[in-house]
Amino acid sequence: MANTTFSGPVRSEDGFKAISKNATTGAITELSTYGGAPVSLADADVTLTNATHSGRVLLVPNGGQDNTYTLPAPVAGSVFRFVYAGGAADATDAIIVTPGNSNFYIGGVTFLDTDNAISAVFSDGNSNSSIQINVPAGFDVTIAGIDSTNYQIFGTVTSATAPAFADQ
């Protein structure tokens, strides 16, 4: 299909979807949904999918326990934005992991210490597949698929305890 140019507004009642098509098999993979409402994540461990979660704001609750959010296998163009939605500083942790150590993070987050210090926390760029956001007062972290192996990570975390990258 050729490119299409619109001269007026384009409207959709259910948002727009970004997809990729496998040149060999013709299989369609949904990458992101744009314009969809935020997704309130459960106060539980959650396995994310591109179709439901990519391209939308993911609201992370004030947890009753440490919750692990597992990303799908990286796909270039998928984007997951995690935002803390609690009404007070959390006493538990949000842990965001890739499917395994062969899918790792590149980049880091800015740590805004509630004791008035600012620093940066970085992944090792070659095996860290987990970020633990410790007892957050707030965070806004974006994770983007850059190829079929890696995720780029960036954003801010506010807490009294620094976030930590690790291998799973």
URJOHU-V440518 format. One record per residue. N is the residue number from 0. OMEGA is omega as a letter, one per 20 degrees, with the letter a starting at -180 (999 if undefined). Layout:
N_OMEGA / N_OMEGA
//
This chain:
0_r / 1_r / 2_r / 3_r / 4_r / 5_r / 6_r / 7_a / 8_r / 9_a / 10_r / 11_r / 12_a / 13_a / 14_r / 15_a / 16_r / 17_a / 18_r / 19_a / 20_r / 21_a / 22_a / 23_a / 24_a / 25_a / 26_r / 27_r / 28_r / 29_a / 30_a / 31_r / 32_r / 33_r / 34_r / 35_r / 36_r / 37_r / 38_r / 39_a / 40_a / 41_r / 42_a / 43_r / 44_a / 45_r / 46_a / 47_r / 48_r / 49_a / 50_a / 51_a / 52_a / 53_r / 54_a / 55_r / 56_a / 57_a / 58_a / 59_a / 60_r / 61_a / 62_r / 63_r / 64_r / 65_r / 66_r / 67_r / 68_a / 69_r / 70_r / 71_r / 72_a / 73_r / 74_r / 75_r / 76_r / 77_a / 78_r / 79_a / 80_a / 81_r / 82_r / 83_a / 84_r / 85_a / 86_r / 87_r / 88_a / 89_r / 90_a / 91_a / 92_r / 93_a / 94_a / 95_a / 96_r / 97_r / 98_r / 99_a / 100_r / 101_r / 102_a / 103_a / 104_r / 105_r / 106_a / 107_a / 108_r / 109_a / 110_r / 111_a / 112_r / 113_r / 114_r / 115_r / 116_r / 117_r / 118_r / 119_r / 120_a / 121_r / 122_r / 123_r / 124_a / 125_r / 126_a / 127_a / 128_a / 129_r / 130_r / 131_r / 132_a / 133_r / 134_a / 135_r / 136_r / 137_r / 138_r / 139_a / 140_r / 141_r / 142_a / 143_r / 144_r / 145_r / 146_a / 147_r / 148_a / 149_r / 150_r / 151_r / 152_r / 153_r / 154_a / 155_r / 156_r / 157_a / 158_r / 159_a / 160_a / 161_r / 162_a / 163_r / 164_r / 165_r / 166_r / 167_999
//
